[in-house]
Amino acid sequence: MNPLYASEDWRSIDPFLRAELLLVIEDVKPGAFIAGDWGPFQRIIRESDLECTSRSSQYDIHLHACVAAPERLREFFRDKLQPLTNKTVADIHRIDGKFLGYPQCCVKEYSHQSMIRPFGAKKSDTKHPFRRELGAMIAEHGSYPAVFDYRPPAFTPCSAHCDDAIATLNTWKDALERNDPDAARALVEFNWEGEPEREAHKEYWDALTKERELQSTRQWFLGTYNAQFEAQLRKHKKLRAIS
Ligand SMILES: [Zn+2]
């Protein structure tokens, strides 16, 4: 295993953000658009022979970066910038899709004009066949293939039966589970939060809700207890001062 994944720099990055970065480092995904920081994240990029271009100003706390091997990054910007004048939104989707390592069929499906989400519209407003098919699987069997839980946030397969998407996701799943199970778990839990996926993970959501309730009760209890304790302490200090 790459010793990087045991390093302090690596562990200092949020597991969910580590997931996509790991796939690029392992060379199973050409590139990623991810959030990073100005410290450990930059060192990891350098040590992994990758490059990143920032979409943030130097005064932003968070770094929004395009990450890839230098030659891939050059190719991406060359495709994207030339010729800028006659590009449609669908062209941009195709270029992004290639950079992000999505299967051609999936990119094509979402490059149709009818599939492009209008600015400000919610994901659930668009008629993604993938979500509809996943919902039907959950309604019928109560579950769906677990490999779909390894989708990075921006990836929607053309169909829940797409062989290319399943093969790609299996490669990503293997790389994550082998190298950083915490990052894998963070990505999986992120996907469990989606619609319709949450329907298939009711036990997880019930347990999490209960856990959050208990945490807030504990917080309230400790706060109340602490206030009573402080009041007692003040009373005795006062008594001591006047005695
Ligand atoms: Zn596909």
Residues whose N, C-alpha, C, O or C-beta is under 5 A from the ligand:
A	BS01	ZN	P103 C105 C106 C158 S159 C162 D164 A165
